[in-house]
Amino acid sequence: MMTVKTRAIQWRTFMTGMLMGTADLVPGISGGSVALLSGIYGRLLTAISHLSHRHLLKLVMGRQVAKAWHYVDGLFLVNLGLGMATALLLLSKLITWLLLVQPLIMWSLFLGLIMVASLLLLQELYAQNQLRRSWLVLGLVVSVALANVPMLQTVDGFSGWGYLWLMAAGALAITAMILPGVSGSFMLLMLGIYPFLIARLAALDVQIIAIFSLGCGFGLIAFSRVISYLLKRHTAAVMSLLAGLMMGSVVKLWPWKHTISYRLNSAGLEVPLQQENLMPWVYSQMTGSDNQLIWCILVCCLAGLLVAKFGRIQLQDLAT
């Protein structure tokens, strides 16, 4: 019989999944960062990597269903997956709308979350004498470089062999999503697929969602084993690299931007293509808009305080 404690763990896992799903909707935020802060990152990678393990096949072929379910941590994955799916289906329109009507406030919120999360990781690495500065710098450089990569022409639809490209994009995006500091949504934005995919997700286009999800499944199973292996044997180097990736993502999350060029979306409307970061006062001068500096600072600090209060990063959780 399910205990109160077990139900609480399931509910917490579901809510963590919702936070991960919400994060994955936003270019510049990674669901992997949420998993890291929640203390489930190592458990998640281990569970996913077991999905493609030979031992699981032996258990299934031997009709040992209960042992197979336990081996892949099935209840944990189901609750986490349901939470992510709920967020993706229910919040895609809301997140898109909020980023449209209150971009400065929203990006300030995300900025505060990631800044403090990266500081928590750095603190833990330093406290455990696990910080590797060369890997930290490499992660920082890669993240900043990705934030400045020009985006491809927007995709308005797929047909025929083009669906293979959609599957490949799903595999690439999910690989990025499970890495703290690397945004799967930003990868999709760079590939020109993000606006189309968000629109199809909001419209519950089953065909597009199914094909993209299939690609995500392949990428997730393949890459999780690699990162899980690296975490177990090179924890310090990998986590120092991820800390650098998280720190570098601040470049993408900076609220005050000036649009250099635009593109046309599927509705024929102009949306930003290339942007540059500005100081708040320069933003006001160039755009003629209020920089909302006080509100942005307050929201950024509040987000950071929440992460500092409830965030949990322990290196021993990562190599399990």
C-alpha positions as CSV (number, residue, x, y, z in Angstrom):
1,M,0.0,0.0,0.0
2,M,1.3,3.4,-0.9
3,T,2.5,5.5,2.1
4,V,2.0,9.2,2.6
5,K,5.8,9.6,2.1
6,T,5.7,7.7,-1.2
7,R,2.8,9.9,-2.5
8,A,4.7,13.0,-1.5
9,I,7.8,11.8,-3.4
10,Q,5.7,11.2,-6.5
11,W,4.0,14.6,-6.2
12,R,7.4,16.2,-5.8
13,T,8.7,14.3,-8.9
14,F,5.7,15.4,-10.9
15,M,6.2,19.0,-10.0
16,T,9.9,18.8,-10.8
17,G,8.8,17.4,-14.2
18,M,6.5,20.4,-14.7
19,L,9.4,22.8,-13.9
20,M,11.6,20.9,-16.3
21,G,9.0,21.1,-19.0
22,T,8.4,24.8,-18.4
23,A,12.2,25.4,-18.6
24,D,12.5,23.5,-21.9
25,L,9.9,25.8,-23.4
26,V,12.2,28.8,-23.0
27,P,15.2,29.4,-25.3
28,G,18.2,29.8,-23.0
29,I,16.9,27.7,-20.1
30,S,17.6,24.0,-19.7
31,G,15.4,21.3,-18.1
32,G,18.7,19.7,-17.1
33,S,19.4,22.7,-14.9
34,V,16.1,22.2,-13.0
35,A,17.0,18.5,-12.6
36,L,20.4,19.4,-11.2
37,L,18.9,21.9,-8.7
38,S,16.3,19.4,-7.7
39,G,18.9,16.8,-6.8
40,I,17.6,14.2,-9.3
41,Y,20.1,14.6,-12.1
42,G,22.2,11.5,-11.5
43,R,19.1,9.4,-10.8
44,L,17.5,10.7,-14.1
45,L,20.5,9.8,-16.2
46,T,20.9,6.4,-14.6
47,A,17.2,5.6,-15.2
48,I,17.3,6.7,-18.8
49,S,20.5,4.9,-19.6
50,H,19.0,1.6,-18.2
51,L,16.3,1.8,-20.9
52,S,18.8,0.6,-23.5
53,H,20.8,-1.8,-21.3
54,R,21.1,-5.5,-22.1
55,H,20.1,-6.4,-18.6
56,L,16.6,-4.8,-19.1
57,L,16.1,-7.0,-22.2
58,K,17.0,-10.1,-20.3
59,L,14.5,-9.2,-17.6
60,V,11.8,-8.6,-20.1
61,M,12.5,-11.8,-22.1
62,G,12.4,-13.6,-18.8
63,R,9.0,-12.1,-18.0
64,Q,10.4,-10.5,-14.9
65,V,8.2,-7.4,-15.3
66,A,8.4,-6.2,-11.7
67,K,12.2,-6.4,-11.7
68,A,12.4,-4.7,-15.1
69,W,10.2,-1.9,-13.8
70,H,12.3,-1.4,-10.8
71,Y,15.5,-1.6,-12.9
72,V,14.5,1.4,-15.0
73,D,13.1,3.3,-12.0
74,G,9.8,3.2,-13.8
75,L,7.6,5.1,-11.3
76,F,10.1,7.9,-11.1
77,L,10.3,8.3,-14.9
78,V,6.5,8.1,-15.4
79,N,5.9,10.8,-12.8
80,L,8.6,13.0,-14.2
81,G,7.4,12.4,-17.8
82,L,3.8,13.2,-16.9
83,G,4.9,16.5,-15.3
84,M,6.9,17.5,-18.3
85,A,4.1,16.6,-20.7
86,T,1.6,18.5,-18.6
87,A,3.8,21.6,-18.7
88,L,4.5,21.4,-22.4
89,L,0.8,21.0,-23.3
90,L,-0.7,23.5,-20.8
91,L,1.9,26.2,-20.6
92,S,3.3,26.5,-24.2
93,K,0.8,29.3,-25.0
94,L,1.2,31.0,-21.7
95,I,5.0,31.1,-21.8
96,T,4.9,32.4,-25.4
97,W,2.4,35.1,-24.4
98,L,4.3,36.2,-21.3
99,L,7.5,36.5,-23.3
100,L,5.7,38.6,-25.8
101,V,3.9,41.0,-23.4
102,Q,6.5,41.2,-20.6
103,P,9.8,40.2,-22.1
104,L,12.0,42.2,-19.7
105,I,10.4,40.8,-16.6
106,M,10.4,37.2,-17.9
107,W,14.0,37.2,-19.0
108,S,15.0,38.8,-15.7
109,L,13.2,35.9,-13.9
110,F,15.2,33.4,-15.9
111,L,18.4,35.3,-15.5
112,G,18.1,35.2,-11.7
113,L,17.4,31.5,-11.7
114,I,20.4,30.6,-13.8
115,M,22.8,33.0,-12.2
116,V,22.2,31.7,-8.7
117,A,22.0,28.1,-9.9
118,S,25.5,28.3,-11.5
119,L,26.9,30.0,-8.4
120,L,25.5,27.1,-6.3
121,L,27.2,24.6,-8.5
122,L,30.5,26.5,-8.4
123,Q,30.2,26.7,-4.6
124,E,29.7,22.9,-4.4
125,L,32.6,22.2,-6.7
126,Y,34.9,24.5,-4.8
127,A,33.8,23.1,-1.4
128,Q,34.5,19.5,-2.6
129,N,37.8,20.6,-4.2
130,Q,36.4,19.4,-7.6
131,L,36.5,22.6,-9.6
132,R,38.5,22.3,-12.8
133,R,39.1,25.8,-14.1
134,S,40.2,24.8,-17.6
135,W,36.9,22.9,-18.1
136,L,34.9,25.8,-16.6
137,V,36.4,28.3,-19.0
138,L,35.8,25.9,-22.0
139,G,32.1,25.6,-21.0
140,L,31.8,29.4,-20.7
141,V,33.4,29.9,-24.1
142,V,31.2,27.3,-25.8
143,S,28.0,28.7,-24.2
144,V,28.8,32.3,-25.2
145,A,29.7,31.2,-28.7
146,L,26.4,29.3,-29.1
147,A,24.4,32.3,-27.9
148,N,25.9,34.3,-30.8
149,V,25.5,31.8,-33.6
150,P,23.2,33.1,-36.4
151,M,19.9,31.4,-36.6
152,L,18.8,29.5,-39.7
153,Q,15.8,30.4,-41.9
154,T,12.5,29.6,-40.1
155,V,10.9,26.2,-41.1
156,D,7.2,26.5,-41.8
157,G,6.4,22.8,-42.3
158,F,7.7,19.3,-43.0
159,S,6.8,16.6,-45.6
160,G,8.3,13.4,-47.0
161,W,12.0,13.0,-46.1
162,G,11.8,16.2,-44.2
163,Y,10.4,14.3,-41.2
164,L,13.8,12.7,-40.8
165,W,15.2,16.2,-40.2
166,L,12.5,16.8,-37.6
167,M,13.5,13.6,-35.8
168,A,17.2,14.6,-36.0
169,A,16.3,18.0,-34.5
170,G,14.4,16.2,-31.7
171,A,17.4,14.1,-30.9
172,L,19.7,17.1,-30.8
173,A,17.3,19.2,-28.8
174,I,16.7,16.5,-26.1
175,T,20.5,16.0,-25.9
176,A,20.8,19.7,-25.1
177,M,17.8,19.6,-22.7
178,I,19.3,17.1,-20.3
179,L,22.6,19.1,-20.1
180,P,22.5,21.9,-17.5
181,G,23.3,25.2,-19.2
182,V,22.5,24.0,-22.7
183,S,19.0,25.0,-23.9
184,G,17.2,22.5,-26.2
185,S,14.7,25.2,-27.1
186,F,17.6,27.5,-28.2
187,M,19.0,24.7,-30.3
188,L,15.6,24.5,-32.1
189,L,15.6,28.3,-32.4
190,M,19.0,28.2,-34.1
191,L,17.8,25.5,-36.5
192,G,14.7,27.6,-37.3
193,I,12.3,25.0,-36.0
194,Y,11.3,26.4,-32.6
195,P,8.4,28.8,-33.7
196,F,6.8,26.1,-35.9
197,L,7.2,23.4,-33.2
198,I,5.7,25.6,-30.5
199,A,2.7,26.4,-32.7
200,R,2.1,22.8,-33.5
201,L,2.5,21.9,-29.8
202,A,-0.1,24.5,-28.9
203,A,-2.4,23.2,-31.6
204,L,-1.9,19.6,-30.4
205,D,-0.7,18.4,-33.9
206,V,-0.4,14.7,-33.0
207,Q,1.6,13.8,-36.1
208,I,4.3,16.4,-35.6
209,I,4.5,15.8,-31.9
210,A,4.8,12.0,-32.4
211,I,7.6,12.3,-35.0
212,F,9.5,14.9,-32.9
213,S,9.1,12.8,-29.7
214,L,10.4,9.7,-31.5
215,G,13.6,11.6,-32.3
216,C,13.8,12.8,-28.7
217,G,13.5,9.2,-27.5
218,F,16.4,8.0,-29.7
219,G,18.6,10.9,-28.7
220,L,17.7,10.6,-25.0
221,I,18.6,6.9,-24.8
222,A,21.8,7.2,-26.8
223,F,23.2,10.3,-25.1
224,S,22.2,9.6,-21.5
225,R,24.5,6.6,-21.4
226,V,27.4,8.7,-22.5
227,I,26.9,11.5,-20.0
228,S,26.1,9.0,-17.2
229,Y,29.4,7.2,-18.0
230,L,31.4,10.5,-18.0
231,L,29.8,11.6,-14.7
232,K,30.7,8.5,-12.9
233,R,34.3,8.5,-14.1
234,H,35.1,12.2,-14.6
235,T,32.7,14.0,-12.3
236,A,34.8,17.1,-11.6
237,A,35.6,17.8,-15.3
238,V,32.1,17.3,-16.5
239,M,30.4,19.4,-13.8
240,S,33.0,22.1,-14.2
241,L,32.2,22.2,-17.9
242,L,28.4,22.3,-17.2
243,A,29.0,25.1,-14.7
244,G,30.7,27.1,-17.4
245,L,27.8,26.3,-19.8
246,M,25.3,27.6,-17.2
247,M,27.3,30.8,-16.6
248,G,27.6,31.5,-20.3
249,S,23.9,31.2,-20.9
250,V,23.5,34.5,-19.1
251,V,24.5,36.1,-22.5
252,K,21.3,34.6,-24.0
253,L,19.1,35.5,-21.1
254,W,20.1,39.1,-20.7
255,P,16.8,41.0,-20.8
256,W,17.8,44.3,-22.6
257,K,18.4,43.6,-26.3
258,H,18.4,45.5,-29.5
259,T,17.1,43.6,-32.6
260,I,19.6,43.8,-35.5
261,S,17.5,41.9,-38.1
262,Y,14.1,40.3,-38.3
263,R,12.6,37.3,-40.0
264,L,9.0,36.4,-41.1
265,N,7.3,33.7,-39.1
266,S,4.6,31.3,-40.5
267,A,1.9,34.0,-39.9
268,G,3.8,36.6,-42.0
269,L,4.8,38.6,-38.9
270,E,8.2,40.1,-38.2
271,V,10.0,38.5,-35.3
272,P,13.6,39.0,-34.1
273,L,16.4,37.1,-35.9
274,Q,19.6,38.6,-34.6
275,Q,19.9,40.6,-31.4
276,E,22.7,42.3,-29.4
277,N,22.8,42.9,-25.6
278,L,22.5,46.5,-24.3
279,M,22.9,48.1,-20.9
280,P,19.4,49.1,-19.5
281,W,19.9,52.9,-20.0
282,V,21.2,52.4,-23.6
283,Y,18.2,50.1,-24.2
284,S,15.8,53.0,-23.3
285,Q,17.7,55.4,-25.5
286,M,17.7,53.2,-28.5
287,T,14.2,51.8,-28.3
288,G,12.4,54.6,-26.6
289,S,10.9,52.1,-24.2
290,D,11.0,51.9,-20.4
291,N,13.8,49.6,-19.3
292,Q,11.8,48.6,-16.1
293,L,15.1,48.4,-14.3
294,I,13.7,48.4,-10.8
295,W,11.2,45.7,-11.5
296,C,13.7,43.6,-13.4
297,I,16.2,43.7,-10.5
298,L,13.5,42.8,-8.0
299,V,12.3,39.9,-10.1
300,C,15.8,38.7,-10.7
301,C,16.7,38.9,-7.0
302,L,13.5,37.1,-6.0
303,A,14.2,34.3,-8.5
304,G,17.7,34.0,-7.2
305,L,16.5,33.8,-3.6
306,L,14.1,31.0,-4.4
307,V,16.8,29.0,-6.0
308,A,19.2,29.7,-3.1
309,K,16.4,28.6,-0.7
310,F,15.2,25.5,-2.4
311,G,18.0,24.5,-4.7
312,R,20.0,21.4,-3.9
313,I,23.2,20.5,-5.6
314,Q,25.3,17.7,-4.2
315,L,28.0,16.0,-6.3
316,Q,27.4,12.6,-4.8
317,D,23.9,12.7,-6.4
318,L,25.4,13.0,-9.8
319,A,27.5,9.9,-10.0
320,T,24.9,7.4,-8.7
